[in-house]
Amino acid sequence: MDRAEVTTRVWDRILQIRNGKGCACCGEWEPAEKAALSIYAPLSRRDMGPQTVGQIGQSLDGRVATVAGDARNISGPDGLKHLHRLRAISDAVVIGVRTALHDNPRLTVRLCRGQNPARVVIDPRGRLPNDAPVFRDDGSRRVVVQQSDTPRPDGVKVIRLPSATDGEMSAGQILRALHRLGLRTILIEGGAITVSHFFEAGLLNRLHVAVAPLLIGGGPPGFHTRNPVAQLSDAARPDTRVFNIGSDIVFDCGFARAKQILAAPWHNVAMRAR
């Protein structure tokens, strides 16, 4: 396991790469700085084509909240910084409506330097109220994906996908619609069900699992597919690197098949309206 340290000069370089004005191969770096570059630099590049990254922050026992639903501070301080860095190098951050309703997230970049990404909420039935923090007009792009005709505030882009008879939405259609808006590097931030759907659709290039050193003992799991494997031999075994980022441990998992799927006709793995 490598120790990763995001120094000021490392983050300066990451932002340069994000803006197409730098690379990660030049310069003299300490080992911990090189490790940090290896986490963020590939996701910062815009010459690699579309990238979709899932992010889960969880406890040692794989929980993302308590039984009562308390998910605040599930990650340690360095895990939270890691999440904000992922936001800063992404074009858009995506959450499901349940996360938006329960956590009232702002989805802004506050714990590091960088621009706020576009904020995207998947809200098939139009349940999220228009005064939700993600809809606030702060200069960032705001997008809602829905099946309903629910009106939205001025400036909020509505992506209206056709209703399916079973009340489900295609993760592939959602991603394609975001690409058409020019949003190419996409962070699927939450909740766990939304991240799992994009994984099950084969649409994640990478999955970051940040594990904090606490035991909760119950509550929703960090990852849950609708079609779990019966045999361990059938389980996904991503190319994984492990980093000590301070208060948390990050598992950086890569899925080689995602690029093939992104280049191929869109999968219609669906997301149930919630």
N, C-alpha and C positions, 0 to 999 in steps of 0.2 A: 504493500500500500504506500503510495506516494503522498507526501505532505505538500499541499498547494497553498501558496501565499500570493494574494493579489495585492501587490505593491502599487504605489502611485504610477510608476512608470509602466508596469504591466497593464494597468487599466487604460493609461494613455494610449498604449499600442493597440489594445482591443478596440477602443473607440475609433482609432485611425483605420483599422481593418474594416470596422463596421461602415465607415464612410468611404471605403474604397481607396484609401490613401496610405496603406501600410501593409506589412506582411509579418508573419510570426517567425520567419526563418532567419532574419538578420538581428544582430546585436549580441551582447554578452549578458547571459542571464544566470542567476543562481538556480540550483536544482528545483527549489520550491516555486520559483517564478516560472521555470519551464513547464512545471506541472500545471500551474494555473493557466498558462497560455494554451496548453493542450486541451484544457476543458472548454475554454470560451472562444478561442480563435476560429476553430472550424465552423462554429455556429454563427460567427460574425461575418463570414465571407458571403458576398452576394454573387460570386461567380460560380457557385456550386449548384445553382438551380434551386428550386423550392425545397425547403426543409421544414419538417414538422417535428417538434420536440414535446414530449410529455414530461411533466414534473409532478412528483409526489413527495410531500413531506410527511414522515410518519415516525412512530415510536419504535423501540426495539422489538416490540411484539406485534408490529405491523398494523397499528391503529392510527387513524387520522383524526379521531375525536373521541370523547368519552361517550358513555351510554346516553348521557343527558344531552349530548350534542356540542359540548364545549371543544372547539377546535383552535381557540386562541393560543398562540405561542406553542403550538405543537413542535415547531422547529426552534432550535436554539438561535442565538443572535447571528452566528455565521451562516446558518441555514437560511435565515431570512435575507441576509445580504446576497447569498447565492441566488435566491429567487428574484431579487430585484435586479441583479446583473443579467439574468436570463431575460427579464422584461426589457431591459435597456438595449439588448442586442437583437430583439425581435421586432418584426413589423406589426404584429398583432398578438394579443393575449386573449385566449378563449376560455370561457367558463360556462357551465350549465346553469339553468335558472335556479335550481335548488341551492347551489352555492351562493348565487347572487342574493337570494331571499334570506338565507340563514346567516351569512357572514357579512353582508353589506360591504364588500370589498371596494376599494378605490381603483385598484389595478394600475397604480402610478409608480413611477420610479422615485424613491425617496432616500434609499440607503446607499446609493452610489450616484456618480455622475452619469448622465445620459438622458435621452429623450423618452418621453412617455410613448408607449406603443398604442396602436389602435385598440379599443376595448370592444370585445365581441361577446355577446350573451346569446346562448342558444335557448330560446324561450318559445317552444312550439305553440302553446296555448295563450300566449300573451299575459302571463300571470304577473310579471314584474312591474311594479308601479313606476310611473314616469318620473317620480322624484327620487329614484334609487341613485346612489352615488355614482354608479357606472355611467349614468346618462348625463351627469353634470357637464356643462359646456366649459371646458378649461383649455380649449384649443386642440385637444386630441380628437382623432376620429372616433366616432361611436357607431357601433353596428349592432343590430339585433336580428337574429335569424328566427323567423316565426312562420307558423301556418295560418294563424288567425289574422283578422283584419284590424287588430288593435291599433289605434292611432298612437304615434310616438311624437316626442318633442321635435321641434324644428332642429335640423342639423343631424338628427340620428338617421343613419342609413338603414332602411328596412330591406332585408333579404327575405322575400316571401317564397317559400318552397311549397310545392303542391302537397296537399294532405294525402296520406296513404290510408287505405281502408283499415289498417291495423293501428293507426295512430303513431307510426314511426317515421323518423327522418333519416336520410342517408348521410352518414359521416362523409362519404366521398363527395356527395353533392354540396355539402357545406364547405368542404375544403376547396372545391373547384370554384364556388362562388366567391370565396375570399381571394383566391388567386386572380380572378377577373377584376377585383378591385385594386390589384397591384400589391396585395399583401402576400408575400412569398415565404418569409420566415415566420412560422406560426408556433406560438407557445400554447400548448394545451395545459392550462394550469389547474383546472379542477371543475368539479370535484372528482373523486376517485372513479365514479361511474362513467363520467365523460371521458376521462383519460383511458379507461379500460375499453370503451367503445372504439376509440380511434386506434388503439392497439389491435383490437380484435378485427378491425377492418383492414389491418395491414398497412396503415397510413403513417405510422411513426418511424422516422429515421432514427431518433434517439429517445431514450427514456432516462431521466435523471431521478433517482430515488435518494432523497436526503434523509438519513436515519439519525434521529436524536436519541441520546442516552436516557430514556425514561420508559417505564413500564406502566401501562394503563390498566390492563387486565380485562378490558371489554370495549365495546364500541365498534363502529364501522371499520372494515378493513381498508387498507390503502389501495388495494387492487382486487377487482372482482369481475371476471368475465362471465358472460351468460352461457358459454359453452366450455366449461373447464375440462381439461384432459382427464382421461381415466387412468392412463399409464404414464409414469414419469418419463418413459422413453419418448413420449410425444410432446413433452413440455418444451416451450421455447427456451433456447439457451443462447442468449445474445452475447455478442462480443463485449465483455465487460471490463472496465477499469475502475479501480477503487481509489478514492482520494480522501485524505484527512484534511478538512478545511477549517478545523478548529473545534467548534462546539458540536459539529455534526460530521457524519461520514457520508460521502456522496458516491453512489454506484452509478457510473456513466455507462449505459447500455446501448449498444448499436445494433440496428437491424438492417442487414444488407439488402433484404428483399424489398424494403420500402421504396427505393429508387425505381425498381422495375415496375412496381405497382403505380407509382406516380406518373410514370411515362406511358403506362398502358391505359386502356379504357377504365373508367372509374368503377370501383367496387360499389355495390349498393348495400353494404352492411348498414343496418338501420339503427337509429337511436329512438327509443320510445319516448314519447312526449311525457314530461313529468311536471 
